[in-house]
Amino acid sequence: MKKNNDWKERLNIVYSTNPDFKFEVEEKEECDTLEPGKQQLRISLDKRNRNGKSVTLVTGFVGTAGDLKSLAKKLKTKCGVGGSDKDGEILIQGDFRQKVLDILLSEGYKARIV
């Protein structure tokens, strides 16, 4: 089987004359998802670098990317808007701080508006 030779993994390597050189990639370990009662989520309104449009930002999630994605989907569906999830943050389009807080509290998460 041929290994995926992705150039993005080798961005900081310029050139090596060693014929036995093997580029080693550090793999990130995903930590297990904490129980909802142990999560400390912070909800805020963010307008920076968004052309004046506001988004509800949920930070502080500790867990796997799949669990983050499912929580983000649940929030987006219940708010009826779009958004995204990446780098441990959930973006919900618009000012839905109170609604997101109510949803998270009903799901058992510890959340607060900052």
N, C-alpha and C positions, 0 to 999 in steps of 0.2 A: 504494500500500500504506500502511496506517495503522501508525504506529509504536506499539510497546507503551508506553503511558503509565503506567509503574509509579510509584506514589506513594512507594515506599521509596527510590527513587533521589534524590528531592527532599526528603528529611527536613529538611535544615538550611536550606532556602529558605522564608522566611515569606511574602513578597509582593514582587512587582516591578511597578512602574507602567510600565516600559519595554515598549512593544508588540513590540519586536524582540528581546526577551530570549530567549536559547536556553540552557537548562541543559546544561552540559557534564559528562559523566560520565567520570571517569578509569577507564580499563580496566586491570585488573591483568595484567601480563605473566606468563605461566606459563613458568618456566624449564624447560629440557630436563632429562630425568631422567638423573642420573648413573649410571654403570655400577655394578653391585652391589659390586664391589671397592673403589670410591671412596666409598661411602656410610659414614657414621659413625653407626650407629644405637645408641640407648641404651634399655635395657629396665629398667623400674622397676615397683614395686608401688605403687599409689595407692589411698587410701581416703578422700581428702578430698571432701566434698560429695556423698557417695554413700550416705548412710544406713548407714554401717558396712560396706558391701559392698566387697570389694576387686576391683580390675581391674588387669590387666597393661597397662602403658602403654609404647608404642614411639614414641620421638621421634627427630627428627633426619633424617627422610626428605626428600630434595631431589628434586623432580620434579613431574610433572603429576598432576592429581587422578585421572585414569584409572589411572595406574600405581600410585598409592597405594591406590586402590580394589581393584585386582587383587591386590596384595600382602596387603591386609587380608582379602580373601576367602580367599586361600590359607591364611593363618594361622588364620582362624576355622574353616575346613573341617578342617584337620589337627588342631586342638585339639578340635574337636567342640563348640564353644560359640558364643555370639553375641558381638556387639561392634559397633563402628562405626569410621568413619574420617572425620576432618575436621580442618581447619587443620594439616595436616602431621603429625597424630598418629593412631595406631591404638590403639583400646581393645579389649582382649580380656577378656571377663567371667571373673573368677576369677584364681587365682594360677597362672599358667602360664609363669613367667619362664624356667625351665630348658628347657622344651619349645620355647618360642618362640625361645630362643637357639640350640638345636640345629637348628631348621628354617631360621633365617636363615643360620647358618653353612653348612649344606648347600646353600643357594641361592647362596652366594658373597658374602654381605654381610659387612661388618665390623661386628660387634655386640658389646656388652658389657653386663653387668648392673651397674646403678648402685645 
